[in-house]
Amino acid sequence: MKCLAKAAFGRSFGGLGGLCLACLPCCSALSYAMNTFNTLSASYKLSHCDSAAPKNSCCNFQCDSVNGWIPRHPQSEFTGTTSAECCEKTCGHFVCPAGYKANAAYRSNVGWSAEVCCDKTCENFECKDGYRIVEGAASKVNLTHDECCAQTCELHKCGVLWSTSDYRASWVGDSDAVCCEPRCALMACGEGWVVDDLKVDQVGVTREECCSKTCSQVQCLVGWKVPESKLNSVAHEDGKSNNCCQPTCENHVCGHGYVKDSTKNGLFMPSNDRCCQKTCGAFMCPDGWVQDDAKSKLLATTAKECCKKTCKVHECSAGWLQNSANDDVVGSSNEICCDKTCAVHECKEGSLRPSAANNTGVSDQQCCEPKICALLRTLEESPTGHCNGIAEKECDGYYTILNQTTGKAHTEVFTKCSFDSQFGLCRMKDSLSATGCSPM
C-alpha cells in the first residue's frame, strides 16, 4: 500500500516498540494519528532526553506541529535551536503541483515532494499517437493507458457518405457522427426540395447547402404545366424561362382543317393531331379520290365521308374497258368511267370478232366480221399462197388470201380451197370467200 511505502515514522521511532503511524490503515482519522504522535514524542523525550542529552541537544526545542513539523529522532543526538536543525517537515501543508492530487493519508508522511506527499494523476500521462487524455480524467490517479487515454478521430476512417474533418481530428470518438462531416447525400431535404446532383459529394447539413427547389414549386404560365415525370426534378429558372414548365394544348391554335377540342387542354406536346379534332378539310384523300369541298367542315376521317371517288378506282364490269383518260373524272359507273366493248354488241350481220372483248365499239363495222371468217379460222393458210397444187385429200384443209387493190385501198380476200372433181384439181371457191375478217 502507498501509505506504507510513504511512511516516514518507521525510521523515526525505531527504538519505541517499532510503532509506525503510516502503517495505520489509510482510513484512520488524522486526529488519532496526531494524538498518537504527541504521546510517543513525549514518551521518547522522557526516556532519551532526561539524562543523556547534551545541553544544546534538540531535546529542549519544541517543533511547530501546527505547521507540520515533527522532532528528529532520537532528539538527543541532534543539536540546534531551529526547526531546520531539530525537526522534520511532513506533508501536512504540501501543495501538490499540476499532474498530482493530494491524499489525506499522506499528511503525516515525512517529506516535502510530490512523490512523497501526492498521488500522480492522468493529467500528464503520455498517450499513444491518435489518443488523448480522457475528458474529466485529469483527476484520476489510475495510471493505465486505457483509463487515462481515449481514441481520437485522427484514427477513424469515415464512411462513403461522410468526409474527413481536420477540425475534428483531435475530438474523442470512433464514429462517423462524431469524427466526420456528413455529405449532402445524407440530407433529407423535405417536400418540394431534393438533393442537387452537383452537390451530392459536398459537405453540408442544411437545405441551403445541399438542396435545390424542385419543379413542384414552380408556378407555370397559363397554358403551361409541369409534367408528372418532372415534379421531383431540380428546377433551373432563368428569368421567365425554366426547365420545368412545358406547353399544353390549352394555348394551341388549331390549323386549317382542325377545330379545338377543349377536353385535350391538359395534354403536352401540342399539335393539331393531339389538341384538335380533324375535319374533312384536313383529310388527305387516298389515290383515286378527290376532296369533297361540301364536306370540308365535317368532323370525319374516312375517304367515304370526306372524298369523292374518281374513275381511277372504278372497276369496269364485263363488256366494258377502263379508259385512263377518265382517271380524274369524278364518278363510279361504267357509263362515266368505261368504254363499251364489242363483247356486248349484237351483230346485225355476221358474227362478233374473236377480239370483241378487248375492242371498244358500238357498230357492226367495229365489232363484227362475216360468218365465213369463223370457218376459215379453223383452216390453215396455204403455204404457196394459192390452192393449186394441193392434193385432193388435203385441199379442204386450206385457205388462201388474195390482195385486191382499188385505187389506193388494199383489201384482203380470204377464200377457202376446194377440190374441183370435174377438173381434178384444188382451186379457190368463190362462194366461200370473205373480206374484213380479223387477223387469223
C-alpha positions in Angstrom: 0.0 0.0 0.0 1.1 3.5 -0.8 0.5 4.7 2.7 3.1 2.1 3.9 5.6 2.9 1.3 5.5 6.6 2.1 5.6 6.2 6.0 8.4 8.2 7.5 7.9 7.2 11.1 9.3 3.7 10.6 12.8 5.1 11.0 11.7 7.9 13.4 10.5 5.6 16.2 12.7 2.6 15.8 13.5 2.4 19.5 10.0 2.8 20.7 8.5 -0.6 20.1 8.5 -0.3 16.3 5.2 1.6 16.1 4.7 3.3 12.7 2.0 5.9 12.2 2.0 5.4 8.4 1.3 1.7 8.9 -2.1 2.5 10.4 -4.9 2.0 7.8 -5.2 4.9 5.4 -8.7 5.4 6.5 -7.7 6.2 10.2 -8.6 9.7 11.4 -5.9 12.3 11.3 -6.7 13.3 14.8 -5.9 9.8 16.1 -2.6 9.9 14.2 -1.6 13.3 15.8 -2.6 12.2 19.3 -0.6 9.1 18.9 2.4 11.1 17.6 2.3 13.5 20.6 2.1 10.7 23.1 5.0 8.9 21.5 7.0 12.1 21.2 6.6 12.9 24.8 7.4 9.3 26.0 10.5 9.2 23.7 11.7 12.6 25.1 11.4 11.4 28.7 13.2 8.2 28.1 16.1 9.7 26.0 16.4 13.3 26.9 16.4 13.4 30.7 20.0 12.3 31.5 21.9 11.6 28.3 21.2 14.6 26.2 23.7 17.4 26.0 22.7 20.9 26.9 22.5 22.1 23.3 20.6 19.0 22.1 17.2 19.3 20.4 15.6 17.8 23.4 14.9 21.3 24.6 13.5 22.5 21.2 9.7 22.5 20.6 8.8 21.7 16.9 6.0 23.6 15.3 3.5 20.8 14.9 0.8 23.2 13.8 2.7 23.8 10.6 3.6 20.2 10.1 7.0 19.9 11.8 7.9 16.9 14.0 11.0 16.2 16.1 14.1 14.4 14.6 14.7 11.1 16.4 16.5 10.5 18.5 16.4 14.1 19.7 19.4 13.6 22.0 21.6 13.1 19.0 20.7 16.3 17.2 21.7 19.8 18.4 20.3 23.1 17.5 17.8 25.8 18.1 15.8 25.9 14.9 13.2 23.8 13.1 15.6 23.0 10.3 18.1 21.6 12.9 15.8 19.8 15.2 12.7 19.0 13.2 11.5 17.2 10.0 8.7 18.6 7.8 5.7 16.4 7.0 3.3 16.5 4.0 0.5 18.2 6.0 0.9 21.5 4.3 2.4 20.4 1.0 0.6 21.8 -2.1 0.5 19.2 -4.9 1.6 20.5 -8.3 -0.2 20.0 -11.6 -0.4 16.4 -12.5 -0.7 15.3 -8.9 -3.5 15.0 -6.4 -3.4 15.4 -2.6 -4.1 12.3 -0.4 -5.2 12.8 3.2 -3.5 9.6 4.1 -0.1 11.1 3.4 -0.4 14.2 5.6 1.8 12.7 8.3 4.4 11.4 5.9 7.9 12.9 6.4 8.9 14.7 3.3 8.2 17.6 1.0 7.8 16.4 -2.6 5.1 15.4 -4.9 6.4 11.8 -4.9 6.1 11.5 -1.1 3.0 13.7 -0.5 0.8 13.2 -3.6 -0.8 10.7 -6.0 0.1 11.1 -9.7 -2.9 11.7 -11.9 -3.7 11.2 -15.7 -3.1 14.9 -16.4 0.4 14.5 -17.7 0.1 10.9 -18.9 1.7 10.4 -22.3 -0.9 8.8 -24.6 -0.1 6.9 -27.8 -0.4 8.7 -31.2 -4.1 9.1 -32.0 -5.1 9.2 -28.4 -5.6 12.0 -25.9 -6.3 12.4 -22.1 -9.9 11.5 -21.4 -12.0 14.5 -20.6 -12.5 14.6 -16.8 -9.8 12.0 -16.3 -7.1 14.6 -15.2 -8.1 14.0 -11.6 -7.9 10.2 -11.8 -5.0 8.5 -10.0 -5.0 5.3 -12.1 -2.1 5.4 -14.5 -3.1 2.8 -17.2 -3.4 3.9 -20.8 -7.0 2.6 -21.1 -8.0 4.6 -18.0 -6.2 7.8 -18.9 -6.5 8.0 -22.7 -9.2 7.7 -25.3 -9.0 7.3 -29.1 -9.4 10.4 -31.2 -10.9 10.9 -34.6 -7.5 11.0 -36.1 -7.6 7.2 -36.3 -11.2 7.0 -37.5 -11.9 6.2 -41.2 -15.0 7.9 -42.4 -17.7 6.0 -44.4 -18.5 6.6 -48.0 -21.2 9.2 -47.3 -19.0 11.2 -44.9 -16.0 13.4 -45.3 -12.8 13.5 -43.2 -12.7 16.6 -40.9 -9.3 18.1 -39.9 -11.2 20.2 -37.4 -12.5 17.1 -35.6 -9.2 15.2 -35.7 -8.5 15.9 -32.0 -12.0 15.1 -30.8 -12.5 11.9 -28.8 -14.6 9.5 -30.8 -14.7 6.5 -33.1 -17.9 7.0 -35.2 -18.9 8.9 -38.4 -21.3 11.0 -36.5 -18.6 12.3 -34.1 -15.5 12.3 -36.3 -16.7 13.1 -39.8 -18.8 15.7 -41.6 -21.9 14.5 -43.4 -22.1 14.9 -47.2 -25.2 16.2 -48.8 -26.1 12.7 -49.9 -27.4 12.1 -46.4 -29.5 15.2 -46.4 -33.3 14.9 -46.1 -34.4 18.0 -47.9 -38.1 17.9 -47.3 -41.1 18.2 -49.5 -40.5 20.4 -52.6 -36.8 20.1 -52.3 -34.3 17.5 -53.5 -30.5 16.9 -53.1 -28.8 18.6 -56.0 -26.8 16.0 -58.1 -24.0 18.5 -58.3 -23.8 18.7 -54.5 -24.1 15.1 -53.5 -20.4 14.8 -52.5 -20.2 18.2 -50.9 -20.2 18.6 -47.1 -23.4 20.1 -45.8 -26.2 19.8 -43.2 -28.7 22.4 -44.3 -31.2 22.8 -47.1 -29.3 25.8 -48.4 -26.0 23.9 -48.6 -27.3 20.7 -50.2 -30.7 21.1 -51.7 -32.4 22.7 -54.7 -36.0 23.6 -55.3 -37.9 21.0 -57.4 -40.3 21.7 -60.2 -43.2 21.0 -57.9 -42.7 24.5 -56.5 -42.6 26.3 -59.9 -45.6 28.4 -60.9 -46.2 28.0 -64.7 -47.8 30.5 -67.0 -51.3 29.8 -68.3 -51.2 27.1 -70.9 -48.1 25.6 -69.4 -47.8 22.9 -66.8 -45.2 20.7 -65.0 -45.3 17.1 -66.2 -45.7 14.4 -63.5 -42.3 13.0 -64.5 -40.5 16.3 -63.7 -42.2 17.2 -60.4 -39.1 15.9 -58.4 -36.5 17.3 -60.8 -34.2 20.2 -59.8 -35.7 23.4 -61.0 -33.4 25.7 -63.0 -35.0 29.1 -63.5 -33.6 31.9 -65.6 -35.9 34.9 -65.6 -39.1 33.9 -67.2 -37.8 30.6 -68.5 -37.3 27.3 -66.7 -36.8 23.6 -67.3 -40.0 22.6 -65.5 -43.0 24.0 -67.4 -44.0 22.6 -70.8 -46.7 23.8 -73.2 -50.0 22.1 -73.2 -52.9 22.1 -75.7 -54.6 24.9 -73.9 -52.9 27.6 -75.9 -52.6 25.7 -79.2 -54.2 27.3 -82.2 -55.6 24.7 -84.5 -54.6 24.8 -88.1 -56.6 24.6 -91.3 -59.0 21.6 -91.3 -58.9 21.3 -87.5 -61.2 22.5 -84.7 -60.3 22.9 -81.0 -61.0 20.0 -78.6 -61.1 21.5 -75.1 -61.1 18.1 -73.5 -57.5 17.8 -74.5 -56.3 21.1 -73.0 -54.1 19.2 -70.4 -52.1 17.2 -72.9 -48.4 18.0 -73.5 -46.5 18.3 -76.8 -49.3 20.3 -78.6 -50.0 19.7 -82.2 -53.1 19.7 -84.5 -53.4 15.9 -84.1 -53.0 15.9 -80.3 -55.1 19.0 -79.4 -57.7 19.3 -82.2 -60.4 17.3 -84.0 -59.7 16.7 -87.7 -62.3 17.7 -90.2 -62.6 16.7 -93.8 -60.8 19.9 -94.7 -57.6 18.3 -93.3 -58.2 14.8 -94.5 -55.8 13.6 -97.2 -57.8 11.7 -99.7 -56.2 8.5 -101.0 -55.1 7.9 -104.6 -58.2 7.8 -106.8 -60.3 10.1 -104.6 -60.7 13.9 -104.6 -61.7 16.3 -101.8 -65.4 16.9 -101.4 -65.5 20.7 -100.7 -69.0 20.5 -99.5 -67.9 18.4 -96.5 -64.7 20.4 -95.6 -66.1 21.2 -92.1 -67.4 17.8 -91.3 -65.8 16.0 -88.4 -64.8 12.9 -90.2 -61.7 11.0 -91.0 -62.5 8.4 -93.8 -62.4 8.6 -97.5 -66.0 7.7 -97.8 -67.0 10.6 -95.6 -64.7 13.3 -96.9 -63.9 12.4 -100.5 -65.4 11.6 -103.9 -64.4 8.6 -105.9 -62.9 9.1 -109.3 -62.9 6.7 -112.3 -59.3 5.7 -111.4 -60.5 3.4 -108.7 -63.7 2.2 -110.6 -63.7 -1.4 -111.7 -65.4 -1.7 -115.1 -67.9 -4.5 -115.4 -67.7 -7.3 -118.0 -68.1 -5.9 -121.5 -66.6 -2.6 -120.6 -62.9 -1.4 -120.7 -61.0 1.0 -118.4 -60.3 4.3 -120.1 -57.3 6.1 -118.4 -58.3 9.4 -119.9 -61.2 9.3 -117.4 -59.0 8.7 -114.3 -59.5 12.2 -112.9 -63.2 12.3 -113.7 -65.4 12.0 -110.6 -67.7 9.1 -111.0 -68.2 5.4 -110.3 -70.2 3.9 -113.1 -69.4 2.1 -116.3 -71.1 4.8 -118.3 -68.9 7.6 -116.9 -65.7 5.8 -116.4 -65.5 3.0 -119.0 -65.7 2.4 -122.8 -68.2 -0.2 -124.0 -66.6 -3.2 -125.8 -67.8 -5.2 -128.8 -68.5 -8.1 -126.4 -71.9 -6.7 -125.6 -72.7 -5.7 -129.2 -75.3 -7.6 -131.2 -74.2 -8.0 -134.9 -77.0 -7.5 -137.4 -75.0 -9.4 -140.0 -72.1 -11.7 -139.4 -70.6 -12.7 -136.0 -68.5 -11.0 -133.3 -64.8 -10.8 -134.0 -62.6 -13.0 -131.7 -61.2 -9.9 -130.0 -64.6 -8.4 -129.3 -64.0 -8.4 -125.5 -60.9 -6.2 -125.9 -62.2 -3.9 -128.6 -64.3 -0.9 -128.0 -67.1 -0.2 -130.4 -70.8 0.0 -130.9 -71.2 -0.8 -134.6 -71.1 -3.9 -136.8 -68.1 -2.4 -138.6 -66.2 -2.2 -135.4 -67.3 -5.4 -133.8 -68.4 -7.9 -136.5 -67.0 -9.9 -139.3 -68.6 -12.2 -141.9 -69.6 -15.6 -140.5 -67.4 -17.5 -143.0 -64.4 -16.0 -141.2 -65.0 -18.3 -138.3 -64.8 -21.3 -140.6 -61.7 -20.1 -142.4 -60.0 -19.6 -139.0 -60.3 -23.3 -138.4 -58.2 -24.0 -141.6 -54.5 -23.5 -142.4 -53.2 -20.8 -144.8 -51.8 -22.2 -148.0 -48.0 -22.2 -147.8 -47.8 -21.4 -151.5 -50.3 -18.5 -151.4 -52.7 -20.3 -153.7 -54.8 -23.5 -153.8 -53.4 -25.1 -157.0 -51.1 -28.0 -156.4 -52.6 -29.1 -153.1 -53.6 -32.8 -153.1 -57.2 -33.7 -153.1 -57.2 -35.2 -149.6 -55.6 -32.0 -148.2 -57.4 -29.4 -150.2 -60.3 -28.8 -147.9 -58.0 -28.0 -145.0 -56.5 -24.8 -146.5 -57.5 -21.3 -147.4 -55.7 -18.6 -149.3 -55.5 -14.8 -149.2 -55.9 -12.6 -152.3 -55.0 -8.9 -152.2 -57.3 -6.6 -154.2 -56.3 -3.0 -154.9 -58.9 -0.4 -155.7 -57.2 2.9 -156.1 -55.1 3.3 -153.0 -57.1 0.9 -151.0 -55.9 -2.7 -150.5 -58.3 -5.3 -149.4 -57.5 -8.9 -148.3 -59.9 -11.5 -149.6 -60.0 -14.8 -147.6 -61.0 -17.7 -149.7 -61.4 -21.4 -148.9 -59.7 -24.0 -151.0 -62.0 -26.7 -152.5 -61.2 -29.7 -154.8 -62.9 -29.5 -158.2 -63.5 -33.1 -159.2 -64.6 -32.0 -162.7 -61.2 -30.6 -163.4 -59.4 -32.8 -160.9 -57.6 -30.0 -159.1 -57.7 -27.9 -155.9 -58.9 -24.4 -156.5 -60.4 -21.4 -154.7 -64.1 -21.5 -154.1 -65.6 -18.0 -154.6 -68.8 -18.8 -152.7 -66.6 -19.4 -149.6 -64.7 -16.1 -149.6 -65.0 -13.0 -147.4 -63.3 -9.7 -146.7 -63.0 -7.9 -143.3 -62.0 -10.9 -141.3 -60.0 -10.3 -138.2 -56.4 -11.5 -138.3 -56.3 -15.2 -138.5 
